[in-house]
Amino acid sequence: MLEIKKIRNNKVEIILSLSKRNVNNIEPIIDNLIESDDKRKKIKSRYDDLNSQYNLSSKEIGINIKQGNTAKIESLKLNNSKIKEEIKKVNKDLKSIEKKIFDVLITIPNIPNENVPEGNKEENNEIVFQSKSSKTEIPLLPHWDLVKKYKIIDFELGNKITGAGFPVYINKGAKLQRALINFFLDEAVKKGYLEIQPPILINENSGFGTGQIPDKEGQMYKVENENLFLIPTAEVPITNIYQNTILDIKDTPIKNVAYTPCFRKEAGSWGSHVRGLNRLHQFDKVEIVQIVSPEKSYTVLNDMCNYVESLLENLKLPYRKIKLCSGDLGFTSAMTYDFEVFSPGQKKWLECSSVSNFETYQSNRANIKIKLENKSKVLAHTLNGSALALPRILASIIENNQSKNKIKVPKVLIPYTGFDEI
């Protein structure tokens, strides 16, 4: 959520930045916000003044009680009663205008960083790096045929148990999945991340803190008769560990990593792009989260991207790194890099990670601050990234490592799997 103070002080720049996101007719909305904030300030001033009057009058009542001035006491109490009623009325007006401002602020997306490419189409995204894919003489099968051939994932069984988008991993498929999870966690711990095992259910306040609510509420599974949601990503519970917290600058950067299953409705998804492991309702993911001081966040974003690249390189997968354009950014992001692995069986690129800097957008919602060395407090910058989301990584591994009668296991995973081929 953008800060109203930032909007007031940078009105022209913010309107221009939001227009790059294809947010239309934003200027009158910003003008109305500032006008409402002017009203809020006047009401708040009146509210503070009335409370000051009430406190002074209460002190005067106490003095007159000690002096025994009965007539004066009754007059002061009557006056205090009137002030109290006025305070209630003004407080009601204050809460009303604050809610009006809040309801508008939560509909405005984050402003893109100045280095984000401008555009509203996938073609406007900037390919920063693309590795070469290896050539093969044999015809390559897509992963949905491979998993059936080697009996390592059963989509039909998952459909029987639950429904489409809930695969069952079997034998070496389950072991390969577990190997990837452990490999990603171990690598993150080596890089200084603290491993966390968070709840996979969150409340509405946590969903709001990281921006899933109200923007993505329709994509989350809600527990019936409970105000709880299954997490779409570990970013949500991990970041919200620090909600309503003031961190000491000496304790930053906060670096956490977590493995969780993730749940997404993926409403409106159909067609070949959702076949097999391409798009699931339940999937496993290892997530990295950092909370840092504002001046360091873009250095940290670069470090997180380098880390994701190192995982893909260790797995020997062809990949590309893409800087998203302004119109393709997520609602809460100021800058995002996507990573995609190549699927030779499908002859297309599959997204496997997004690494994003949210600047103060999430921390303003979740109230996460950092106390600087001079004792002043600033909103923290929050960042997160998939490191990595498993389904498309697994698909790319088995498609890129297939031969006529087997699938080779990447060398770095053999200590985790206990076998070198499927």
MOLINSUL-V326706 format. One record per helix or strand of 2 or more residues. SS is the DSSP state (H for helix, E for strand). FROM is the first residue (numbers start at 1). TO is the last residue. Records with the same first field share a line. If there is no record, write none. Layout:
# MOLINSUL-V326706
SS = FROM-TO / FROM-TO
This chain:
# MOLINSUL-V326706
H = 4-9 / 11-20 / 26-67 / 70-105 / 122-124 / 143-149 / 155-161 / 172-190 / 204-209 / 217-219 / 235-242 / 249-251 / 272-274 / 294-314 / 326-328 / 361-366 / 390-400 / 411-417
E = 126-130 / 153-154 / 168-169 / 194-196 / 201-203 / 228-230 / 245-248 / 254-263 / 282-292 / 319-323 / 335-343 / 348-357 / 368-371 / 377-379 / 381-389 / 407-408
